[in-house]
Amino acid sequence: MQSIEFESEIKEGNITIPEEYLKYFSGVVKVIIMPVNNNRIKYARKPGPIDPRDFDYPKIDTRGWKFNREEANE
């Protein structure tokens, strides 16, 4: 996989890709975001108490699944 690296400022949730790189990529791309300085990332969170709905969790359909304790303990 070919990749490029550049620095850009996030403005209103948008990252500007420098003109010289636009000709190399089109369609769907993978984006990895890291802070340029060594400061810790500040997570944006709504003010107030933590709501369990703020967390993602895997949704697994367990209908018809039988738990075997002896098998699990092996």
C-alpha angles and dihedrals in degrees: 000000000000117000140178133205129214140147121246136168119239109234119184090337095310129116117203116221112213113251094241091064099045093082092059099054136043136157120021118001134179115243125200117187123202130165114254094219126050095254117124117259112260110221115218111229132166113254120258136048122338113266118207087225088067089074127077117221132178115265109218124181106225098172109133093014115131119205115219109196094191092053091047092051092053 
